[in-house]
Every structure is written in C-alpha cells, then in structure tokens.
Amino acid sequence: MTPDHCPLCGTSVGLLRRPEHRSATERLRARIATLRDRAGEIARGDVTPRTLKDDALWMCATCRRMIVGAPVLDGQEIQRRIHEEIRSLERHGDNPATRAS
C-alpha cells in the first residue's frame, strides 16, 4: 500500500485524498514539528539514514532532495539538512505575504 504522507515531514503526498481542513499556517507548523521529531529520532538512532533513503520513493519532492542529494548517508548531514529546511520554513512562515494564504 502506498503511503499518502511523506515519511519524513508528514506532508500529504497522496494523489487521491480528502481535502485538508487545516489552514496553510497549521500545515506549516505541523510540517516543522514533524521534521524536528524526525531529526530527534535520527539523533537518538531510532531512524537511520539508510531507512530514510529506503523510504525516499514515498517522500515529498523537498524531502527527497534532502535525502537523495546527500553525498554520503551520514546522520549528522541529514540532520543538518533537516534543520536547514526547518529554518527555511520558519522564515517562510514569518513572511506577512505568505501568512495571508
């Protein structure tokens, strides 16, 4: 069965799904929280970079680039990329032009 959410960030990736009843801000906050959780799981060793690479087929395009684009499957590098994405999402969420959507 194909998952309908990205295994890394939790973003809905299913083609046929019910419309989400959350606002764009709520979806952004949920994505950031899920990415933070995954970074913590990697740090604790609950999730390995190999596991993430194996799940890359089911990831959203942004997360797939974070994982597949890594030159070496290194937990610290994956964590760095996740934290970089979190900072980018937080900056995007602070932009008044994006909050209106």
Secondary structure, 3 states (H helix, E strand, C coil): CCCCECCCCCCECCCCCCCCCCCHHHHHHHHHHHHHHHHHHHHHCCCCHHHHHHCHHHCCHHHHHHHHCCCCCCHHHHHHHHHHHHHHHHHHHHCHHHHCC
